[in-house]
Amino acid sequence: MLNAKRFISGSPEQGELLPTYPSDLVPEDHPARVLNEIVEILDLSALYLKYSREGGKTYHPKTLIKIIFYAYSTGNRQSRKISKACRENLVYMLLSGGIFPDFRTISDFRNNHFDILEDIFQQIVKLCHQLGMISFGNISFDGTKIKANASNRRIAHKDKLEEAMEKIDKEIVKILKEAEESDAVDDARYGASNSGDELPEKIKNSKDRKKEIQSLLDEMKQQERGTLSLTDKDCRFMRNKGRVQLSYNGQCATENQVIVAYDINNQEGDRDQLVTMIDKVEAIAATILKKDEYPLENSKGLFDAGYDSGKNLSYLISRKMDAYVANQKGSAYEKDKNGVDRTRFFTKDKFTYHTDGDYYECPMGEKLFPVEKRKEAIKTYVRHHIRFKCQSCHRCIHQTDCVKSKSGFRSVKRYLEYNPIREIIDKKLATKEGKEIYKQRAMDVEPVFGQIKTTVLCQGSLLVRGNNKVKGEFGLICIAHNIKKIINYLKSTKNMKNMFDINDISLQTA
């Protein structure tokens, strides 16, 4: 028989002389206490303005913010689970002050105040800067695909919708013909009594279906798309690690794994996101650094090859950034008949441009000289190029491997807005120092996406639908990530800062 004296046990029915507070049961170094202090110093005046002086009592917005921020930072995003935790979890009780908001209150508060999250995010970034976590000196950029809250099966296809429209038109013609024949028989038998304005019920239903289909086709035409999700019309099919699923493209700029700017949209590629992301980082940096003109001057910007384009490189130079952008065409490969990768020896990146003499040199040492200058109209801008042509291809033993044109002579284009800048960046990336700098990108922005998907999204999808709400939730996710970084930084033994030094920091925007 067990000796009861050997065990420590309690009883839910046993009272205490002095009441126990939730704060007594939460450790002093618990992350929730730091989060509580962070929210306390936030300037929430923009949020308070949204509340009317009239009406009944409501939950304090600061309390709801604490609950939601902590929930997201621990991967708890569902409002019902958050509401349940407020009743059962001591940490949530500490943050809520003992109130128990229901799931609808939590859900409505989150969805109704997505618009103020960008302001709160900027304050969190400012706090990171004041704590010494970031300096806007070395910023990494990247994008990741985040699964939308939509089913891959509920999809409208343009070609099928057009077929359905044709069938409906034929169906309406058939119904009208049958109705006319029926009316003629009735008129002959009973006399004309109807006004002729009534539409058969079948036609009404067909016209309603036609109106719905036309609405979907119009939306596809406006967005230049061939498919449309019936669950979330803003998301798109995107390829992610071999899988194709309905997603959004989340963009982040990070420094020391702190997110300094974010965006999310339904464009699959990263190339068109660079200008927007630079503008966002500059807006935040200008406020924090109090530097209106070129706030990112001499800051190192690290980008993968997905951002490589003449327009982007020119923009980075115009903003006076020290850009490190991987070359999209710098590692071209093809497979031979045995399936083994081998380097393509005659791609454009193997041709060396010589400033002195203004010519290209091919891998075999032959020279290509300029023969014509042209401009090309792209969707959003105009670019210019000079074509360089070799005159010695006919006597080269590698002509068939190198030349693809019918003329038999190899030519390459030099884009004036791209190649000169591209060559400068390539030289930087080829140096030992440049390689070490660019390596930091893999240890900065890429782990951030892994942490977000693992600890916040928990390998799941977004909870909301539509561009505006998705941007709001992604902002909430980025805020939760940065708060976790602040907590880890303050608890780290590598610095002498106390967890509650943030009490002395002011984030007032006035």
C-alpha positions in Angstrom: 0.0 0.0 0.0 1.3 3.5 -0.9 2.4 5.8 1.8 0.5 9.0 1.3 3.0 11.1 3.2 5.6 10.5 0.4 3.5 12.6 -2.1 2.7 16.2 -2.5 -1.0 16.6 -3.3 -3.6 19.3 -3.4 -7.4 19.5 -3.4 -9.6 21.7 -5.6 -12.0 22.0 -2.6 -9.3 23.2 -0.2 -9.3 26.9 0.6 -6.5 29.2 1.6 -6.2 31.8 4.3 -4.9 34.4 1.8 -6.2 34.4 -1.9 -3.8 33.4 -4.7 -3.4 35.8 -7.5 -2.7 34.6 -11.1 0.4 36.8 -11.0 1.7 34.8 -8.1 1.7 31.6 -10.1 3.4 33.0 -13.3 7.2 33.1 -13.1 8.8 36.6 -13.0 10.8 35.9 -16.2 7.8 34.5 -18.1 7.5 35.9 -21.7 4.0 37.1 -21.0 5.3 39.6 -18.5 7.7 41.2 -21.0 4.8 41.3 -23.6 2.7 43.0 -21.0 5.3 45.7 -20.5 5.7 46.1 -24.3 2.0 46.7 -24.8 1.9 49.1 -21.9 4.3 51.5 -23.6 2.6 51.4 -27.0 1.0 54.6 -28.2 -2.6 53.4 -28.9 -4.2 56.8 -29.4 -5.2 55.9 -33.0 -7.1 52.9 -31.6 -8.8 54.8 -28.8 -10.1 57.4 -31.3 -12.2 54.6 -32.9 -14.2 54.2 -29.6 -17.3 56.3 -29.0 -17.7 58.2 -25.7 -21.3 57.0 -25.7 -22.8 53.5 -25.3 -22.3 50.8 -22.8 -19.1 49.5 -21.3 -16.8 47.3 -23.4 -13.5 45.5 -22.9 -10.4 47.7 -22.7 -8.7 47.5 -26.1 -5.2 47.3 -24.5 -6.3 44.1 -22.7 -7.6 42.5 -25.9 -4.3 43.5 -27.7 -2.3 41.7 -25.0 -4.4 38.6 -25.3 -4.2 38.5 -29.1 -0.5 39.3 -29.3 0.4 36.6 -26.8 -1.9 34.1 -28.5 -0.4 34.7 -31.9 3.2 34.5 -30.5 2.4 31.0 -29.2 0.6 29.8 -32.4 -2.9 30.1 -30.9 -4.8 32.0 -33.6 -8.4 30.7 -33.4 -10.7 32.9 -31.4 -12.6 30.1 -29.7 -9.3 28.6 -28.4 -8.2 32.0 -27.2 -11.4 32.6 -25.4 -11.1 29.1 -23.8 -7.6 29.9 -22.7 -8.7 33.1 -21.0 -10.8 30.9 -18.7 -8.4 28.0 -18.2 -4.8 29.3 -18.6 -3.2 31.3 -15.8 -0.9 33.2 -18.3 -4.0 34.5 -20.2 -5.7 35.4 -16.9 -2.6 37.4 -16.0 -2.7 39.3 -19.3 -6.5 39.8 -19.3 -6.7 40.9 -15.7 -9.3 38.2 -15.0 -11.8 39.1 -17.7 -13.3 36.4 -20.0 -14.1 37.8 -23.4 -16.1 35.4 -25.7 -14.8 34.3 -29.0 -17.0 36.7 -31.0 -15.6 39.7 -29.1 -12.0 38.5 -29.8 -12.7 37.8 -33.5 -14.5 41.1 -34.1 -11.9 43.1 -32.3 -9.1 41.5 -34.4 -11.0 41.9 -37.7 -12.2 45.5 -37.0 -8.8 46.9 -36.2 -6.5 45.4 -38.8 -6.0 49.0 -40.1 -4.0 50.2 -37.0 -1.6 47.3 -37.1 0.9 49.0 -39.4 1.2 51.9 -36.8 1.8 49.4 -34.0 4.3 47.4 -36.1 6.3 50.6 -36.6 6.4 51.2 -32.9 7.6 47.7 -32.3 10.4 48.2 -34.9 11.3 51.5 -33.1 11.5 49.6 -29.8 13.9 47.1 -31.5 16.0 50.0 -32.7 16.1 51.7 -29.3 17.1 48.4 -27.7 20.0 48.1 -30.1 18.6 45.0 -31.9 18.7 46.7 -35.4 20.5 49.6 -37.0 19.2 49.5 -40.7 22.7 48.7 -41.7 22.3 45.2 -43.2 18.8 44.4 -44.5 17.8 41.1 -46.1 14.8 40.8 -48.4 12.8 37.7 -49.5 9.3 36.4 -50.2 7.5 33.2 -49.2 4.2 31.6 -50.2 1.6 31.3 -47.5 -1.4 29.1 -48.0 -4.7 30.9 -48.4 -7.8 30.0 -46.5 -9.4 28.5 -49.6 -10.0 25.1 -51.1 -8.0 24.1 -54.2 -11.2 22.3 -55.4 -13.6 25.3 -55.5 -12.2 26.9 -58.6 -13.9 28.6 -61.5 -12.1 28.1 -64.9 -12.5 30.7 -67.6 -13.0 28.2 -70.5 -15.6 26.2 -68.5 -17.5 29.4 -67.6 -17.6 30.4 -71.2 -18.9 27.0 -72.2 -21.6 27.3 -69.5 -22.6 30.7 -70.9 -23.1 29.2 -74.3 -25.2 26.4 -72.9 -27.3 28.9 -70.9 -27.9 31.1 -74.0 -29.0 28.0 -76.0 -31.2 26.9 -73.0 -32.9 30.3 -72.9 -33.6 30.2 -76.7 -35.1 26.7 -76.3 -37.3 27.8 -73.3 -38.6 30.8 -75.1 -39.4 28.8 -78.2 -41.3 26.2 -76.1 -43.1 29.0 -74.3 -44.2 30.6 -77.6 -45.5 27.3 -78.9 -47.3 26.7 -75.7 -48.8 30.2 -75.7 -50.0 29.8 -79.3 -51.8 26.6 -78.4 -53.4 28.2 -75.4 -54.4 31.3 -77.3 -56.1 29.2 -80.0 -58.0 27.2 -77.4 -58.8 29.8 -74.7 -58.2 33.2 -76.3 -55.4 35.7 -75.6 -55.6 36.6 -71.9 -52.0 37.0 -70.8 -50.2 40.4 -71.1 -47.2 38.6 -72.5 -44.9 40.3 -69.9 -44.5 37.3 -67.7 -41.2 35.4 -67.9 -41.2 31.6 -67.4 -39.6 30.6 -64.1 -36.9 28.6 -66.0 -35.8 31.7 -67.8 -35.5 33.7 -64.5 -33.3 31.0 -63.1 -31.2 30.8 -66.2 -30.7 34.5 -66.3 -29.7 34.6 -62.7 -27.1 31.9 -63.4 -25.9 33.8 -66.4 -25.5 37.0 -64.3 -23.4 35.1 -61.8 -21.2 33.6 -64.5 -20.7 36.9 -66.2 -19.7 38.5 -62.9 -17.0 35.9 -62.5 -15.8 36.3 -66.1 -15.6 40.1 -65.6 -13.5 39.7 -62.5 -11.2 37.3 -64.3 -10.8 39.8 -67.2 -10.1 42.7 -64.8 -7.4 40.7 -63.0 -6.1 39.0 -66.2 -6.6 35.5 -64.8 -7.7 32.2 -66.2 -8.9 30.8 -62.9 -10.7 32.2 -59.8 -11.2 30.8 -56.4 -14.8 30.8 -55.3 -13.8 30.8 -51.6 -11.3 33.7 -51.7 -11.3 35.6 -55.0 -8.0 37.4 -54.2 -5.7 34.4 -53.8 -4.0 32.7 -56.6 -2.4 29.4 -57.5 1.3 29.6 -56.7 4.1 27.1 -56.9 5.9 26.4 -53.6 8.6 23.7 -53.3 7.0 21.5 -56.0 3.4 22.0 -54.9 0.8 24.2 -56.5 -1.8 25.6 -54.2 -3.9 28.7 -53.6 -1.6 31.1 -51.7 -0.5 34.7 -51.1 3.1 36.0 -51.4 4.4 37.3 -48.1 7.3 39.8 -48.3 9.7 40.6 -45.4 12.7 42.8 -44.9 14.7 41.7 -41.9 17.8 42.6 -39.9 19.1 40.3 -37.2 15.9 38.3 -37.8 13.8 41.3 -36.8 11.2 42.1 -39.4 11.6 45.8 -40.3 9.0 45.9 -43.1 6.4 43.5 -44.5 3.8 43.2 -47.3 1.6 40.5 -48.7 -0.2 40.2 -52.1 -1.4 37.8 -54.7 1.5 38.2 -57.2 3.6 35.0 -57.5 6.9 36.6 -58.4 9.2 38.7 -56.2 10.6 40.9 -59.0 7.8 43.4 -58.8 7.9 43.6 -55.0 11.3 45.2 -54.6 10.3 48.9 -55.1 7.3 48.6 -52.7 9.5 46.9 -50.0 12.3 49.5 -50.3 9.7 52.3 -50.0 8.2 50.6 -46.8 11.7 50.2 -45.2 12.6 53.8 -46.1 9.4 55.1 -44.6 10.1 53.4 -41.3 13.8 54.2 -41.3 13.1 57.9 -42.0 10.9 58.1 -38.9 13.2 56.2 -36.6 16.6 57.6 -37.9 15.1 61.1 -38.5 16.6 61.2 -41.9 14.2 62.2 -44.7 16.5 62.2 -47.7 18.0 58.7 -48.6 17.4 57.1 -45.2 19.0 53.9 -46.4 22.1 55.5 -47.9 25.0 53.1 -47.8 22.8 50.4 -46.1 23.5 46.9 -47.5 20.5 45.3 -49.2 20.7 41.6 -49.7 18.4 40.0 -52.3 18.1 36.7 -54.0 17.9 36.2 -57.8 14.1 36.6 -57.8 14.5 40.4 -57.5 17.1 40.7 -60.3 16.0 43.1 -63.1 17.2 46.3 -64.7 14.4 48.3 -63.1 15.1 47.1 -59.6 18.9 47.5 -59.9 18.5 51.1 -61.1 16.1 51.8 -58.3 18.5 50.5 -55.7 21.2 52.7 -57.1 18.9 55.7 -57.1 18.2 55.2 -53.4 22.0 55.1 -52.8 21.9 51.6 -51.3 24.8 49.2 -51.3 23.0 46.4 -53.2 23.9 42.7 -53.2 21.5 41.0 -55.7 22.2 37.5 -56.9 22.4 37.1 -60.7 19.4 35.4 -62.1 21.5 34.1 -65.1 24.7 33.5 -63.3 24.2 29.7 -62.8 22.5 28.4 -66.0 22.5 24.7 -66.3 21.1 22.0 -68.6 20.9 18.2 -68.5 22.6 16.1 -71.0 21.1 12.8 -72.3 22.2 10.9 -69.3 20.5 13.3 -66.9 23.7 14.8 -65.5 23.9 18.5 -65.0 26.6 20.3 -66.9 27.5 24.0 -67.2 26.4 25.8 -70.4 29.6 27.3 -71.7 28.1 29.8 -74.1 25.4 31.6 -72.1 25.6 35.4 -72.0 27.2 35.4 -68.5 30.3 33.7 -70.0 30.8 36.7 -72.4 33.1 39.4 -70.8 32.4 43.0 -71.5 35.5 45.3 -71.9 34.9 49.0 -71.2 38.1 49.9 -72.9 37.2 49.3 -76.6 33.5 48.8 -75.9 33.3 45.1 -77.0 32.4 41.7 -75.6 34.8 38.8 -75.6 33.4 35.3 -76.1 34.7 32.2 -74.2 36.9 31.4 -77.2 38.5 34.9 -77.2 36.7 36.3 -80.2 35.3 39.9 -80.1 31.8 41.1 -80.5 31.3 44.7 -81.5 28.2 47.0 -81.3 26.0 47.0 -84.4 22.7 48.6 -83.4 20.8 50.3 -80.6 17.1 49.8 -79.8 14.5 50.4 -77.1 11.9 47.9 -75.8 8.6 48.7 -74.3 7.9 46.6 -71.2 4.6 46.7 -69.3 5.7 49.3 -66.7 8.8 50.9 -68.3 11.0 51.3 -71.4 14.4 49.8 -71.6 17.3 50.3 -74.0 19.8 47.9 -75.4 22.8 47.7 -77.7 23.3 44.5 -79.8 26.9 43.2 -80.1 27.7 40.8 -82.9 30.6 38.5 -83.6 32.0 38.3 -87.2 34.2 35.2 -86.7 31.6 32.5 -85.9 31.9 30.8 -89.3 35.4 29.6 -88.5 34.7 28.6 -84.9 34.6 24.9 -84.0 31.9 25.6 -81.4 29.6 27.5 -83.7 26.8 24.9 -83.5 26.9 24.9 -79.6 27.1 28.7 -79.4 24.9 30.1 -82.2 21.2 29.5 -82.4 20.2 32.2 -84.9 19.7 31.4 -88.6 22.3 34.0 -89.6 25.1 31.8 -88.2 26.5 34.7 -86.1 26.3 35.0 -82.3 25.0 38.3 -80.9 24.4 39.4 -77.3 22.3 42.4 -76.0 23.7 44.9 -73.5 20.9 46.5 -71.6 21.9 50.0 -70.6 19.7 50.1 -67.5 20.8 46.7 -66.3 24.2 45.3 -67.4 26.5 48.1 -66.2 25.0 47.9 -62.7 24.9 44.1 -62.8 28.6 43.9 -63.6 29.5 46.1 -60.6 27.3 44.0 -58.3 28.8 40.8 -59.7 32.3 42.0 -58.9 31.3 42.7 -55.3 29.7 39.3 -55.0 32.8 37.6 -56.4 35.1 39.0 -53.6 35.7 37.2 -50.3 34.1 40.1 -48.4 31.1 40.2 -50.7 30.5 36.5 -50.3 30.7 36.8 -46.5 28.2 39.7 -46.6 25.8 37.8 -48.8 26.0 34.7 -46.7 24.3 36.6 -43.9 21.0 36.6 -45.9 20.6 32.9 -45.5 21.0 33.3 -41.7 18.6 36.2 -41.5 15.5 36.4 -43.6 15.1 32.7 -44.5 15.0 31.5 -40.8 12.4 34.1 -40.1 9.9 32.5 -42.6 10.7 29.1 -41.0 10.0 30.4 -37.6 6.7 32.1 -38.7 5.4 29.0 -40.4 6.4 26.7 -37.6 5.6 28.6 -34.4 2.9 31.1 -35.5 1.1 29.5 -38.5 1.9 26.0 -37.2 2.2 24.8 -40.8 -1.4 25.9 -41.4 -3.1 28.5 -43.5 -4.3 32.0 -43.0 -7.6 32.4 -41.2 -9.0 35.3 -43.2 -9.9 36.0 -46.8 -9.4 38.9 -49.1 -6.4 41.2 -49.7 -7.2 43.7 -46.9 -7.9 41.2 -44.2 -4.9 39.0 -45.3 -2.6 42.0 -45.0 -4.0 42.6 -41.5 -3.4 39.1 -40.3 0.1 39.0 -41.8 0.9 42.2 -40.0 -0.3 40.6 -36.8 1.9 37.6 -37.5 4.9 39.9 -38.0 4.2 41.8 -34.8 4.0 38.5 -32.9 7.3 37.4 -34.4 9.1 40.7 -33.4 7.7 40.6 -29.9 9.2 37.1 -29.5 12.5 38.4 -30.7 12.4 41.2 -28.2 11.6 38.8 -25.4 14.5 36.5 -26.4 16.8 39.4 -26.7 16.0 40.8 -23.2 16.3 37.4 -21.6 19.6 36.7 -23.3 22.7 36.4 -21.2 24.7 38.0 -24.0 23.7 41.5 -23.0 23.4 43.4 -19.7 19.9 44.7 -20.3 17.2 44.1 -17.7 13.9 42.6 -18.8 12.1 45.7 -17.6 14.4 48.4 -19.1 11.6 48.9 -21.6 9.6 50.8 -19.0 11.9 53.8 -19.6 11.4 53.8 -23.4 8.8 56.1 -24.9 7.2 55.2 -28.2 5.0 58.3 -28.4 4.7 59.5 -32.0 3.9 63.1 -31.0 
